[in-house]
């Protein structure tokens, strides 16, 4: 039998095998391919016709709430009115957008200043900084304030310390929260831990206002050589 004949037989077998495979699995292949196309098209449609427009609408609405926040009109900023949306409306309508996420941070801060500490914790815990480290540090610091008001001192200290560690390049912010952690430890009688935290503050941020004042607090605790 010639090599040419063998090659022809092999080719026929390959074609037959491919034909059998297609006859057996063609329906599944078409279904999967169709699903991929539909899902891909669906995602693009969702992004272009839902997600992007929602981001734009959310940004417009949160802008007006931010203006009221800057004016210290906290209740209006939070709840809005008939003509001006508030942060809660932005969250309810556009909670899955970036602006909706930022609205949670604002809402938490509004509730904190209005004395509703439970709701402050709720919205601040729901906020995700998504790599915006300064916002993450601020949220943790505000959580520390809310927990301190609720007399959850251990949790407050944890949040303050985390706030200080998230973005150490912002020395003013980080030193402020590390100071709050140290002061709360001192006020709750945990002097040894307070001393360690004041020392950390002094060593890490000696050129900041809080770092410079750490010496005074260490002296008060009898921890200065």
C-alpha positions as CSV (number, residue, x, y, z in Angstrom):
1,X,0.0,0.0,0.0
2,X,1.5,3.3,-1.1
3,X,2.2,6.2,1.3
4,X,-0.1,8.3,-0.7
5,X,-3.0,5.9,-0.2
6,X,-2.2,5.8,3.5
7,X,-2.3,9.6,3.7
8,X,-5.6,9.7,1.8
9,X,-7.1,7.2,4.3
10,X,-5.8,9.2,7.3
11,X,-7.3,12.4,5.8
12,X,-10.6,10.6,5.3
13,X,-10.6,9.4,8.9
14,X,-9.9,12.9,10.2
15,X,-12.7,14.3,8.1
16,X,-15.1,11.5,9.3
17,X,-14.0,12.1,12.9
18,X,-14.6,15.8,12.6
19,X,-18.0,15.2,11.0
20,X,-19.0,12.9,13.7
21,X,-17.8,15.3,16.4
22,X,-19.8,18.2,14.8
23,X,-22.9,16.1,14.4
24,X,-22.7,15.1,18.1
25,X,-21.8,18.4,19.6
26,X,-22.9,21.1,17.1
27,X,-26.0,22.0,19.1
28,X,-24.0,22.5,22.3
29,X,-21.3,24.5,20.5
30,X,-23.9,26.8,18.9
31,X,-25.7,27.3,22.3
32,X,-22.4,28.1,24.1
33,X,-21.3,30.5,21.3
34,X,-24.7,32.2,21.3
35,X,-24.6,32.5,25.1
36,X,-21.1,34.1,24.9
37,X,-22.3,36.6,22.3
38,X,-25.5,37.4,24.2
39,X,-23.7,37.8,27.5
40,X,-21.0,40.0,25.9
41,X,-23.6,42.1,24.1
42,X,-25.7,42.3,27.3
43,X,-22.8,43.5,29.3
44,X,-22.0,46.2,26.7
45,X,-25.6,47.2,26.6
46,X,-25.8,47.4,30.4
47,X,-22.7,49.5,30.6
48,X,-23.6,51.9,27.8
49,X,-27.3,52.2,28.6
50,X,-27.5,51.7,32.3
51,X,-24.2,52.0,34.2
52,X,-22.7,55.0,32.5
53,X,-26.0,57.1,32.5
54,X,-26.5,56.1,36.1
55,X,-23.0,57.3,37.0
56,X,-23.7,60.6,35.3
57,X,-27.1,61.1,37.1
58,X,-25.6,60.1,40.4
59,X,-22.8,62.6,40.0
60,X,-25.3,65.4,39.2
61,X,-27.4,64.6,42.3
62,X,-24.6,64.1,44.7
63,X,-23.1,67.5,43.6
64,X,-26.1,69.3,45.0
65,X,-26.0,67.3,48.2
66,X,-22.3,68.2,48.6
67,X,-23.1,71.9,48.3
68,X,-25.5,71.6,51.3
69,X,-22.9,69.6,53.2
70,X,-20.3,72.3,52.7
71,X,-22.8,74.9,54.0
72,X,-23.2,72.7,57.1
73,X,-26.9,72.1,56.2
74,X,-26.4,68.5,57.3
75,X,-30.1,67.4,57.5
76,X,-30.8,68.8,54.1
77,X,-27.6,67.3,52.7
78,X,-28.6,63.9,54.1
79,X,-32.4,63.8,53.4
80,X,-32.8,66.4,50.6
81,X,-36.2,67.9,49.9
82,X,-38.7,68.1,47.0
83,X,-36.2,69.9,44.7
84,X,-32.8,68.9,46.0
85,X,-31.8,65.2,46.4
86,X,-29.9,64.2,49.5
87,X,-27.2,61.6,50.0
88,X,-29.7,58.9,51.1
89,X,-31.6,59.3,47.8
90,X,-28.4,59.0,45.9
91,X,-27.6,55.8,47.8
92,X,-31.1,54.3,47.3
93,X,-31.2,55.1,43.6
94,X,-27.6,54.7,42.6
95,X,-26.0,52.7,45.3
96,X,-23.9,50.6,42.9
97,X,-22.2,53.6,41.3
98,X,-19.1,55.3,42.4
99,X,-21.1,58.4,43.4
100,X,-23.5,56.2,45.4
101,X,-20.5,54.8,47.3
102,X,-19.1,58.2,48.1
103,X,-22.6,59.2,49.3
104,X,-22.3,56.5,52.0
105,X,-19.2,58.2,53.3
106,X,-21.0,61.6,53.4
107,X,-24.1,60.1,54.9
108,X,-22.0,58.5,57.7
109,X,-20.3,61.8,58.4
110,X,-23.7,63.6,58.5
111,X,-25.2,61.1,60.9
112,X,-22.0,61.4,63.1
113,X,-22.4,65.2,63.4
114,X,-26.1,64.9,63.9
115,X,-25.5,62.5,66.8
116,X,-27.0,59.4,65.3
117,X,-24.0,57.2,65.9
118,X,-25.6,53.9,65.0
119,X,-26.5,55.1,61.5
120,X,-23.1,56.7,61.2
121,X,-21.4,53.3,61.8
122,X,-23.8,51.6,59.4
123,X,-23.1,53.9,56.4
124,X,-19.4,54.2,57.1
125,X,-19.0,50.4,57.3
126,X,-20.7,50.1,53.9
127,X,-18.4,52.6,52.2
128,X,-15.5,51.1,50.1
129,X,-12.5,53.2,49.5
130,X,-11.5,51.3,46.3
131,X,-7.9,52.4,46.4
132,X,-8.6,56.0,47.4
133,X,-6.5,55.8,50.5
134,X,-7.2,59.2,52.0
135,X,-10.9,58.5,51.8
136,X,-10.3,55.1,53.4
137,X,-8.4,56.7,56.2
138,X,-11.1,59.3,56.8
139,X,-13.8,56.7,56.9
140,X,-11.9,54.6,59.5
141,X,-11.3,57.8,61.5
142,X,-15.0,58.7,61.5
143,X,-15.8,55.1,62.5
144,X,-13.4,55.6,65.4
145,X,-15.3,58.8,66.4
146,X,-18.7,57.0,66.2
147,X,-17.6,54.0,68.2
148,X,-16.0,56.3,70.8
149,X,-19.4,58.1,71.1
150,X,-21.1,54.7,71.5
151,X,-18.5,53.8,74.3
152,X,-17.1,51.0,72.2
153,X,-13.7,52.1,73.1
154,X,-11.7,49.0,71.9
155,X,-13.3,49.2,68.5
156,X,-12.7,52.9,68.4
157,X,-9.0,52.5,69.1
158,X,-8.8,49.8,66.4
159,X,-10.4,52.1,63.8
160,X,-8.2,55.0,64.8
161,X,-5.0,52.9,64.5
162,X,-6.2,51.5,61.1
163,X,-7.0,55.1,59.9
164,X,-3.4,56.1,60.9
165,X,-1.9,53.2,58.9
166,X,-3.8,53.4,55.7
167,X,-2.1,56.4,54.2
168,X,0.9,57.4,56.2
169,X,2.1,59.8,53.6
170,X,-0.6,62.2,54.8
171,X,1.2,62.8,58.0
172,X,-1.3,65.4,59.4
173,X,-4.2,62.9,59.0
174,X,-2.3,59.9,60.2
175,X,-0.8,61.6,63.3
176,X,-4.2,63.0,64.2
177,X,-5.8,59.5,64.3
178,X,-2.8,57.9,66.1
179,X,-3.1,60.7,68.7
180,X,-6.8,60.0,69.1
181,X,-6.0,56.3,69.7
182,X,-3.4,57.1,72.3
183,X,-5.6,59.6,74.1
184,X,-8.6,57.3,74.2
185,X,-6.3,54.5,75.6
186,X,-5.1,57.0,78.3
187,X,-8.6,58.1,79.2
188,X,-9.8,54.5,79.6
189,X,-6.9,53.6,81.9
190,X,-4.8,51.6,79.5
191,X,-1.7,53.6,80.2
192,X,0.9,51.1,79.0
193,X,-0.7,50.8,75.6
194,X,-1.2,54.6,75.6
195,X,2.5,55.1,76.2
196,X,3.4,52.8,73.3
197,X,1.1,54.6,71.0
198,X,2.3,58.1,72.1
199,X,5.9,56.9,71.5
200,X,4.9,55.6,68.0
201,X,3.3,58.9,67.3
202,X,6.4,60.8,68.4
203,X,8.8,58.6,66.4
204,X,6.7,58.4,63.2
205,X,5.5,62.0,62.9
206,X,7.9,64.2,64.9
207,X,7.3,67.2,62.7
208,X,3.5,67.2,63.0
209,X,1.6,69.1,65.6
210,X,0.4,65.9,67.3
211,X,3.8,64.3,67.1
212,X,5.4,67.3,68.7
213,X,2.8,67.4,71.5
214,X,3.3,63.6,72.3
215,X,6.2,64.5,74.7
216,X,3.7,66.4,76.9
217,X,1.4,63.4,77.2
218,X,4.3,61.0,77.8
219,X,5.4,63.2,80.6
220,X,1.9,63.2,82.1
221,X,2.1,59.4,82.1
222,X,5.6,59.5,83.7
223,X,7.2,58.0,80.5
224,X,9.8,60.6,79.8
225,X,13.4,59.9,80.6
